Amino acid sequence: MSEDADGPRAEPGRRGKVQSAEYGLLVLKTLGRAGGALTLTALAERLDASPAKVHRYLASLKQAGFVRQEQDTARYVLGEEAIALGIAAMRRADVLVLAGPVLVELTERFDVSCFVAIMGNRGPTILRWEEPFDAVTVNVRPGAVMPMLWSATGRAFAAFSESPDVARAVREDFAAGSAVQRREFPDLAAVDRALAEIRVCGCAVVRDVLIDGVSAVAAPIFDGRSRVHAVLTALGTSGRIDPDPASRLARAVCAAAERISLALGGGVDDPALPAAPVGGRGR
């Protein structure tokens, strides 16, 4: 008896059901990645399909409880069953577990040290660290707290966070900065401009700022509410890595952070929340 990918020769009806299930999941994923609410026309455009075709699948998903339609806007939104699945997945999502393979991959690919930090009570705190065999010698390890303004990690948090506490920590770092450090930021307006540029680039880069001879690239990891959940950072000697937002390393760090964000429920279509201006709101 001949076989195909499904084992023994699949019946045409069975193949059709599998394809229908796959497309139904694609409709659901597209709706979820768009923030969980789209009109039929907008959803069909994203799927590059006819509204009639998409409507048939939405009807089935609606009947199963995975989508519902808002009466006032006619938009299709995620239903109770989809929300229940999302909550169950988020309960099992651990940024350190999700980041583990990503850190190893970046470390081996670029021969750099990589770590993930979260915002602790005292500032950005390193929780997981990976380093290559020939690692750069730095006095930072799991448990270390990074400065808000004078590290790529801290700047990534500051640029994408709207927390007044984060803005306050940046101002405190600025006030305590050395004469050499203050050359980069003569005033708080310069800090705000730098953070705005980081938001445009999607990552923070530093060269010889926190530690002479060490450069770093850091990108934010977002949760399902588009809030900065953690920051992924890669660092190495300034002569070996290119701390430029357009470099291969920076793009790889951004892509890796995005992958973890997606696993945590943070979609690429979700706009990042604007940061609280360090020289304005939150004084």
RODOFI-461272 format. One record per residue (C-alpha): y, x, z. Coordinates in pm, 1 decimal. Layout:
N
zator Y = Y, X = X, Z = Z $
...
This chain:
283
zator Y = 0.0, X = 0.0, Z = 0.0 $
zator Y = 336.2, X = 143.2, Z = -101.3 $
zator Y = 602.6, X = 190.3, Z = 163.7 $
zator Y = 978.9, X = 213.2, Z = 176.7 $
zator Y = 1232.8, X = 308.5, Z = 443.3 $
zator Y = 1132.2, X = 5.8, Z = 649.8 $
zator Y = 760.2, X = 96.0, Z = 650.5 $
zator Y = 534.3, X = -126.9, Z = 437.0 $
zator Y = 714.0, X = -272.5, Z = 136.7 $
zator Y = 986.3, X = -494.5, Z = 280.2 $
zator Y = 1018.0, X = -845.8, Z = 151.8 $
zator Y = 1337.2, X = -923.2, Z = -42.6 $
zator Y = 1436.3, X = -1178.0, Z = 220.5 $
zator Y = 1400.2, X = -920.4, Z = 496.4 $
zator Y = 1612.0, X = -665.8, Z = 311.9 $
zator Y = 1877.9, X = -930.3, Z = 260.3 $
zator Y = 1885.1, X = -1009.8, Z = 631.2 $
zator Y = 1917.8, X = -640.4, Z = 719.8 $
zator Y = 2204.9, X = -595.5, Z = 474.4 $
zator Y = 2373.5, X = -910.1, Z = 608.1 $
zator Y = 2341.0, X = -780.9, Z = 964.8 $
zator Y = 2486.8, X = -444.2, Z = 864.6 $
zator Y = 2785.1, X = -607.2, Z = 695.0 $
zator Y = 2838.7, X = -838.8, Z = 989.2 $
zator Y = 2854.0, X = -534.0, Z = 1216.7 $
zator Y = 3099.6, X = -370.8, Z = 976.4 $
zator Y = 3325.3, X = -676.6, Z = 1001.5 $
zator Y = 3305.5, X = -663.2, Z = 1379.9 $
zator Y = 3373.9, X = -286.5, Z = 1392.9 $
zator Y = 3671.6, X = -318.3, Z = 1159.7 $
zator Y = 3818.9, X = -594.0, Z = 1375.0 $
zator Y = 3765.2, X = -388.8, Z = 1689.9 $
zator Y = 3920.2, X = -70.8, Z = 1549.8 $
zator Y = 4226.2, X = -266.0, Z = 1440.5 $
zator Y = 4295.3, X = -362.2, Z = 1800.8 $
zator Y = 4073.8, X = -669.8, Z = 1813.9 $
zator Y = 4299.1, X = -920.5, Z = 1632.8 $
zator Y = 4354.9, X = -973.0, Z = 1258.8 $
zator Y = 4414.9, X = -1258.8, Z = 1020.7 $
zator Y = 4147.4, X = -1331.8, Z = 763.2 $
zator Y = 4365.2, X = -1188.8, Z = 486.1 $
zator Y = 4436.5, X = -864.8, Z = 674.1 $
zator Y = 4071.6, X = -818.9, Z = 766.8 $
zator Y = 3960.9, X = -878.2, Z = 407.0 $
zator Y = 4212.7, X = -618.7, Z = 287.1 $
zator Y = 4078.0, X = -359.6, Z = 528.8 $
zator Y = 3723.9, X = -431.3, Z = 415.2 $
zator Y = 3827.5, X = -439.6, Z = 48.4 $
zator Y = 3642.5, X = -770.1, Z = 13.4 $
zator Y = 3726.8, X = -1128.2, Z = -80.5 $
zator Y = 3850.0, X = -1355.9, Z = 198.5 $
zator Y = 3570.8, X = -1601.9, Z = 114.6 $
zator Y = 3303.2, X = -1338.9, Z = 175.7 $
zator Y = 3458.9, X = -1218.5, Z = 500.6 $
zator Y = 3503.0, X = -1576.7, Z = 620.1 $
zator Y = 3129.5, X = -1643.8, Z = 587.3 $
zator Y = 3050.0, X = -1351.8, Z = 816.7 $
zator Y = 3324.8, X = -1445.3, Z = 1060.2 $
zator Y = 3178.7, X = -1794.0, Z = 1084.4 $
zator Y = 2841.6, X = -1649.5, Z = 1189.1 $
zator Y = 3003.8, X = -1408.2, Z = 1435.4 $
zator Y = 3209.3, X = -1693.2, Z = 1577.4 $
zator Y = 2900.0, X = -1906.6, Z = 1624.9 $
zator Y = 2731.6, X = -1617.9, Z = 1809.9 $
zator Y = 3032.5, X = -1571.3, Z = 2037.5 $
zator Y = 3138.0, X = -1230.0, Z = 1903.9 $
zator Y = 3468.0, X = -1353.8, Z = 1758.3 $
zator Y = 3696.1, X = -1650.5, Z = 1808.5 $
zator Y = 4001.2, X = -1777.9, Z = 1626.0 $
zator Y = 4337.5, X = -1824.2, Z = 1792.7 $
zator Y = 4474.6, X = -2172.0, Z = 1735.4 $
zator Y = 4843.1, X = -2076.6, Z = 1723.7 $
zator Y = 4821.0, X = -1763.9, Z = 1503.4 $
zator Y = 4493.6, X = -1827.5, Z = 1314.0 $
zator Y = 4400.6, X = -1465.8, Z = 1387.1 $
zator Y = 4041.0, X = -1372.0, Z = 1453.2 $
zator Y = 3997.5, X = -1189.7, Z = 1783.8 $
zator Y = 3704.7, X = -1042.9, Z = 1974.5 $
zator Y = 3499.4, X = -1303.9, Z = 2155.1 $
zator Y = 3331.7, X = -1306.8, Z = 2494.1 $
zator Y = 3007.4, X = -1149.4, Z = 2372.3 $
zator Y = 3192.0, X = -858.3, Z = 2210.5 $
zator Y = 3402.1, X = -808.4, Z = 2522.8 $
zator Y = 3089.5, X = -808.1, Z = 2739.8 $
zator Y = 2932.4, X = -539.6, Z = 2521.3 $
zator Y = 3251.2, X = -333.2, Z = 2535.3 $
zator Y = 3266.9, X = -352.0, Z = 2913.3 $
zator Y = 2902.8, X = -248.0, Z = 2941.3 $
zator Y = 2963.2, X = 48.7, Z = 2710.1 $
zator Y = 3275.9, X = 156.0, Z = 2895.8 $
zator Y = 3087.0, X = 154.4, Z = 3225.2 $
zator Y = 2848.6, X = 410.4, Z = 3078.3 $
zator Y = 3121.9, X = 615.5, Z = 2912.4 $
zator Y = 3201.2, X = 935.0, Z = 3099.9 $
zator Y = 3461.2, X = 1160.7, Z = 2941.5 $
zator Y = 3288.9, X = 1472.4, Z = 3076.9 $
zator Y = 2952.6, X = 1370.7, Z = 2932.5 $
zator Y = 3108.8, X = 1274.4, Z = 2601.2 $
zator Y = 3313.8, X = 1594.0, Z = 2585.1 $
zator Y = 3023.5, X = 1829.4, Z = 2662.0 $
zator Y = 2879.9, X = 1863.9, Z = 2308.6 $
zator Y = 3230.9, X = 1865.7, Z = 2160.6 $
zator Y = 3338.6, X = 2157.6, Z = 2380.1 $
zator Y = 3029.0, X = 2354.9, Z = 2287.3 $
zator Y = 3086.1, X = 2286.4, Z = 1917.4 $
zator Y = 3449.6, X = 2401.2, Z = 1927.3 $
zator Y = 3363.5, X = 2707.5, Z = 2134.7 $
zator Y = 3092.3, X = 2821.1, Z = 1893.6 $
zator Y = 3287.0, X = 2735.5, Z = 1579.0 $
zator Y = 3614.3, X = 2906.1, Z = 1669.7 $
zator Y = 3505.5, X = 3154.0, Z = 1939.5 $
zator Y = 3755.7, X = 3009.5, Z = 2188.3 $
zator Y = 3744.0, X = 2883.0, Z = 2543.8 $
zator Y = 3766.3, X = 2504.0, Z = 2571.2 $
zator Y = 3813.7, X = 2263.8, Z = 2858.9 $
zator Y = 3885.9, X = 1902.8, Z = 2947.2 $
zator Y = 4145.2, X = 1811.9, Z = 3208.7 $
zator Y = 4243.4, X = 1484.1, Z = 3371.3 $
zator Y = 4561.0, X = 1395.3, Z = 3559.4 $
zator Y = 4495.4, X = 1453.3, Z = 3927.9 $
zator Y = 4718.0, X = 1412.1, Z = 4231.3 $
zator Y = 4862.1, X = 1761.3, Z = 4186.8 $
zator Y = 4878.9, X = 1760.2, Z = 3807.1 $
zator Y = 4649.8, X = 1824.4, Z = 3505.2 $
zator Y = 4320.9, X = 1935.0, Z = 3661.0 $
zator Y = 4043.0, X = 2111.4, Z = 3469.3 $
zator Y = 3705.6, X = 1940.7, Z = 3513.3 $
zator Y = 3480.1, X = 2096.0, Z = 3249.5 $
zator Y = 3497.6, X = 2440.5, Z = 3090.8 $
zator Y = 3312.0, X = 2614.6, Z = 2807.2 $
zator Y = 3368.2, X = 2970.7, Z = 2697.9 $
zator Y = 3227.4, X = 3208.7, Z = 2433.7 $
zator Y = 3037.9, X = 3526.7, Z = 2513.9 $
zator Y = 3346.6, X = 3740.9, Z = 2460.2 $
zator Y = 3583.9, X = 3513.5, Z = 2651.3 $
zator Y = 3949.9, X = 3578.7, Z = 2713.4 $
zator Y = 4009.9, X = 3665.6, Z = 3078.7 $
zator Y = 4226.3, X = 3399.8, Z = 3239.8 $
zator Y = 4255.3, X = 3286.7, Z = 3599.1 $
zator Y = 4177.3, X = 2922.5, Z = 3527.6 $
zator Y = 3846.1, X = 2748.2, Z = 3586.9 $
zator Y = 3720.0, X = 2400.4, Z = 3681.4 $
zator Y = 3939.3, X = 2269.5, Z = 3961.1 $
zator Y = 4245.6, X = 2465.5, Z = 3850.5 $
zator Y = 4570.8, X = 2269.8, Z = 3814.1 $
zator Y = 4781.2, X = 2338.1, Z = 3504.6 $
zator Y = 5162.4, X = 2318.7, Z = 3503.3 $
zator Y = 5310.5, X = 2014.1, Z = 3331.2 $
zator Y = 5570.2, X = 2193.8, Z = 3120.9 $
zator Y = 5444.7, X = 2548.9, Z = 3083.0 $
zator Y = 5095.3, X = 2476.8, Z = 2950.0 $
zator Y = 4970.2, X = 2310.6, Z = 2631.7 $
zator Y = 4755.0, X = 2084.2, Z = 2849.3 $
zator Y = 5049.8, X = 1962.9, Z = 3055.8 $
zator Y = 5267.7, X = 1911.8, Z = 2749.8 $
zator Y = 4998.4, X = 1697.5, Z = 2585.8 $
zator Y = 4989.9, X = 1477.0, Z = 2895.8 $
zator Y = 5369.9, X = 1463.4, Z = 2911.0 $
zator Y = 5418.0, X = 1381.9, Z = 2543.3 $
zator Y = 5181.6, X = 1085.7, Z = 2534.8 $
zator Y = 5218.7, X = 942.1, Z = 2884.0 $
zator Y = 5475.1, X = 680.0, Z = 2983.0 $
zator Y = 5419.0, X = 737.3, Z = 3355.4 $
zator Y = 5739.4, X = 802.5, Z = 3552.9 $
zator Y = 5533.5, X = 1030.9, Z = 3778.8 $
zator Y = 5447.7, X = 1253.0, Z = 3481.1 $
zator Y = 5814.3, X = 1261.1, Z = 3372.9 $
zator Y = 5911.4, X = 1355.2, Z = 3727.6 $
zator Y = 5656.3, X = 1639.9, Z = 3731.5 $
zator Y = 5799.3, X = 1773.5, Z = 3404.8 $
zator Y = 6150.3, X = 1775.1, Z = 3552.0 $
zator Y = 6023.7, X = 1956.8, Z = 3860.5 $
zator Y = 5856.0, X = 2221.7, Z = 3642.9 $
zator Y = 6177.0, X = 2257.5, Z = 3444.3 $
zator Y = 6383.9, X = 2305.7, Z = 3758.2 $
zator Y = 6141.4, X = 2568.9, Z = 3888.4 $
zator Y = 6112.8, X = 2752.9, Z = 3555.4 $
zator Y = 6191.1, X = 3122.5, Z = 3533.7 $
zator Y = 6477.0, X = 3260.4, Z = 3326.0 $
zator Y = 6228.2, X = 3363.7, Z = 3057.3 $
zator Y = 6068.3, X = 3018.2, Z = 3049.3 $
zator Y = 6406.2, X = 2843.8, Z = 3038.9 $
zator Y = 6489.5, X = 3025.2, Z = 2714.8 $
zator Y = 6257.9, X = 2782.5, Z = 2537.4 $
zator Y = 6413.0, X = 2480.7, Z = 2704.3 $
zator Y = 6780.1, X = 2533.7, Z = 2795.2 $
zator Y = 6811.3, X = 2170.3, Z = 2906.9 $
zator Y = 6609.2, X = 1851.1, Z = 2950.2 $
zator Y = 6723.1, X = 1721.9, Z = 2612.9 $
zator Y = 6539.6, X = 2016.0, Z = 2455.0 $
zator Y = 6228.4, X = 1916.4, Z = 2651.1 $
zator Y = 6248.4, X = 1560.6, Z = 2518.1 $
zator Y = 6284.8, X = 1690.8, Z = 2161.8 $
zator Y = 5979.6, X = 1913.5, Z = 2205.9 $
zator Y = 5769.4, X = 1627.3, Z = 2342.9 $
zator Y = 5877.6, X = 1405.9, Z = 2053.5 $
zator Y = 5763.2, X = 1675.3, Z = 1810.4 $
zator Y = 5426.3, X = 1694.2, Z = 1988.0 $
zator Y = 5380.3, X = 1320.0, Z = 1937.5 $
zator Y = 5447.2, X = 1362.0, Z = 1566.1 $
zator Y = 5202.7, X = 1653.9, Z = 1535.7 $
zator Y = 4938.1, X = 1493.5, Z = 1756.1 $
zator Y = 4889.3, X = 1808.6, Z = 1964.1 $
zator Y = 5070.5, X = 2059.3, Z = 2184.1 $
zator Y = 5065.7, X = 2431.4, Z = 2106.7 $
zator Y = 5189.0, X = 2728.1, Z = 2311.3 $
zator Y = 5196.3, X = 3102.9, Z = 2253.4 $
zator Y = 5244.0, X = 3348.1, Z = 2541.2 $
zator Y = 5405.4, X = 3079.8, Z = 2760.7 $
zator Y = 5183.4, X = 3037.1, Z = 3064.6 $
zator Y = 4997.5, X = 3367.2, Z = 3024.6 $
zator Y = 5124.2, X = 3656.7, Z = 2814.4 $
zator Y = 4888.2, X = 3723.8, Z = 2524.8 $
zator Y = 4718.5, X = 3383.2, Z = 2545.1 $
zator Y = 4774.2, X = 3089.6, Z = 2311.7 $
zator Y = 4645.8, X = 2733.9, Z = 2340.8 $
zator Y = 4616.0, X = 2403.6, Z = 2154.9 $
zator Y = 4578.4, X = 2071.4, Z = 2340.2 $
zator Y = 4526.7, X = 1712.8, Z = 2219.6 $
zator Y = 4519.3, X = 1384.6, Z = 2413.6 $
zator Y = 4209.7, X = 1171.0, Z = 2469.2 $
zator Y = 4290.6, X = 798.5, Z = 2487.6 $
zator Y = 4105.2, X = 518.6, Z = 2662.3 $
zator Y = 4061.1, X = 160.7, Z = 2546.3 $
zator Y = 4413.8, X = 69.8, Z = 2659.3 $
zator Y = 4575.3, X = 347.4, Z = 2453.3 $
zator Y = 4651.9, X = 545.4, Z = 2767.3 $
zator Y = 4597.6, X = 918.3, Z = 2804.1 $
zator Y = 4262.1, X = 946.6, Z = 2978.1 $
zator Y = 4224.3, X = 1325.0, Z = 2951.3 $
zator Y = 4333.9, X = 1624.0, Z = 2744.0 $
zator Y = 4115.4, X = 1857.3, Z = 2539.2 $
zator Y = 4238.7, X = 2217.8, Z = 2522.2 $
zator Y = 4127.4, X = 2529.1, Z = 2332.1 $
zator Y = 4265.1, X = 2871.4, Z = 2420.2 $
zator Y = 4223.2, X = 3233.9, Z = 2320.6 $
zator Y = 4411.3, X = 3557.9, Z = 2272.2 $
zator Y = 4728.0, X = 3521.8, Z = 2067.2 $
zator Y = 4604.4, X = 3772.2, Z = 1812.9 $
zator Y = 4282.0, X = 3581.5, Z = 1743.2 $
zator Y = 4384.2, X = 3215.7, Z = 1725.4 $
zator Y = 4662.0, X = 3044.1, Z = 1536.0 $
zator Y = 4858.9, X = 2815.5, Z = 1769.9 $
zator Y = 5013.0, X = 2613.9, Z = 1490.0 $
zator Y = 4985.2, X = 2233.4, Z = 1468.2 $
zator Y = 4871.1, X = 2265.4, Z = 1106.0 $
zator Y = 4606.7, X = 2532.9, Z = 1172.8 $
zator Y = 4233.2, X = 2474.5, Z = 1133.8 $
zator Y = 4187.7, X = 2507.4, Z = 1509.0 $
zator Y = 4458.7, X = 2253.4, Z = 1590.2 $
zator Y = 4320.4, X = 2002.4, Z = 1340.0 $
zator Y = 3970.9, X = 2051.5, Z = 1480.0 $
zator Y = 4092.7, X = 1999.1, Z = 1837.5 $
zator Y = 4274.1, X = 1679.7, Z = 1733.1 $
zator Y = 3965.6, X = 1552.9, Z = 1550.3 $
zator Y = 3744.1, X = 1630.9, Z = 1849.2 $
zator Y = 3980.3, X = 1450.9, Z = 2088.4 $
zator Y = 3983.0, X = 1154.0, Z = 1852.5 $
zator Y = 3603.5, X = 1140.1, Z = 1850.1 $
zator Y = 3594.5, X = 1127.9, Z = 2228.5 $
zator Y = 3872.1, X = 866.8, Z = 2229.8 $
zator Y = 3668.8, X = 643.6, Z = 1999.1 $
zator Y = 3366.3, X = 678.1, Z = 2226.0 $
zator Y = 3585.3, X = 570.3, Z = 2519.0 $
zator Y = 3715.0, X = 268.6, Z = 2330.2 $
zator Y = 4045.3, X = 417.5, Z = 2216.3 $
zator Y = 4080.7, X = 336.5, Z = 1844.7 $
zator Y = 4265.1, X = 548.6, Z = 1590.5 $
zator Y = 4465.1, X = 240.5, Z = 1485.6 $
zator Y = 4601.2, X = 190.6, Z = 1835.5 $
zator Y = 4956.2, X = 329.9, Z = 1862.2 $
zator Y = 5005.2, X = 580.2, Z = 2140.6 $
zator Y = 5240.1, X = 464.5, Z = 2412.3 $
zator Y = 5580.0, X = 636.8, Z = 2404.3 $
zator Y = 5643.8, X = 893.4, Z = 2671.5 $
zator Y = 5901.1, X = 838.9, Z = 2943.0 $
zator Y = 6202.5, X = 1058.2, Z = 2856.6 $
zator Y = 6216.9, X = 1334.2, Z = 3115.0 $
zator Y = 6593.5, X = 1344.5, Z = 3093.0 $
zator Y = 6639.1, X = 969.9, Z = 3115.3 $
zator Y = 6413.8, X = 687.9, Z = 3237.7 $
zator Y = 6237.7, X = 759.7, Z = 3564.6 $
zator Y = 6509.3, X = 967.0, Z = 3734.6 $
